[in-house]
Amino acid sequence: MQKKISTQLFCYEVPNGVSEYHGILRVTDVKLTYKEQVDALLAAYNELMEDKLKGAIAVCKRFFLSDSANQADYLLALQTENSDCALSVVEQAPLDGTKIALWVYWQKGVQTRALSHGMFEVSHGGYRHLWSALNCNRATNSEYQTRLLLNDYVMQLAEQGCRLADHCIRTWFFVQNVDVNYAGMVKARNEVFVTQGLTDKTHFIASTGIAGRHADPKVLVLMDTYAVDGLQEGQIHYLYAPSHLNPTYEYGVSFERGTYVDYGDRRQVFISGTASINNKGEVMFPGDVRKQTERMWENVETLLKEADCTYEHVAHLIVYLRDIADYTVVKEMFDTRFPDKPKVFLLAPVCRPGWLVEMECMAVKTICDKRYAAY
């Protein structure tokens, strides 16, 4: 019988500590109906939890759908019964022709609980990790929706004794019709950030702003977030790679190229959505997806190097393409260079039309820094 699900895992295991796992689960039989694909995917997930990842706890799940208007309700009904983590669902069609794919982040050795407003807490030692997903509203346009999202998030953090500028490590903004609505999202984010002390003189937050759709067409912006409480001064660092990339504020946006957080036993790296760009903010190799992919890899590699990491430390790759016709070429390139790395390819135009491909990733590396408590 043909295997219905492909599973790629990254394992970072720590004896007597917190272990981390990243997985990409993909359907292999495109002929299955949507419900058959969902059922097969969830069965494979449950099998993992009972076997290789026994004892692990899901921290965050992100489901990628091909048609959320017709698919989200069935998936959410199944997940609500087993709501065990921050649950993200976004229409970004898997480019292999299937209807659903899944990225999961698991940990062992942690405690979890659901907080108010859909926030999910993961705690261990003196740290509290605050995840949230599927944040949205139905205000008039993308600017107002983003403004409400961020203002609500600021208040949610405040309830937990946290601040956006001090505790938020990573955001994701999924924008319906990104070519039209991205500008409104950027305007609102820029203006809210100023009120929170996030400026070009201080710092911003690692982020991906990409095309993505909610099941409800009135939702123009979806937001997922990650924050950490319990960090000391000096644990958060920002990545710039000035030889390859320019500061984002130079072209009117406000996010960091990457961020890393040092704990006593490890370094976690969060690379924002990165495309084929140079240090003047210009699109490199317009129209050539091969060269854009190579430049994108180089940019990410330079950011990782600044964190004293390499692709060996990368836990997963999420790759976004504007044009489905580029999938075969780009997948072949990634499969050749990263054959065993958990990865998924999604139909999701980038914020600037000239960028044909973008990627984001997370990485983890063992360190020993006695100034800080272990993760």
Secondary structure, 3 states (H helix, E strand, C coil): CCCCEEEEEEEECCCCCCEEEEEEEEECCCCCCHHHHHHHHHHHHHHHHHCCCCCCEEEEEEEEECCHHHHHHHHHHHHHCCCCCEEEEEECCECCCCCEEEEEEEEECCEEEECHHHCEEEEECCEEEEEEEEECCCCCCHHHHHHHHHHHHHHHHHHCCCCHHHHEEEEEEEECCHHHHHHHHHHHHHHHHHHCCCCCCCCCCEEEEEECECCCCCCCEEEEEEEEECCCCCCEEEECCCCCCCCHHHHCCCCECEEEEECCCEEEEEEEEECCECCCCCECCCCCHHHHHHHHHHHHHHHHHHCCCCHHHEEEEEEEECCHHHHHHHHHHHHHHCCCCCEEEEECCECCCCCCEEEEEEEEEECCCCCCCCC
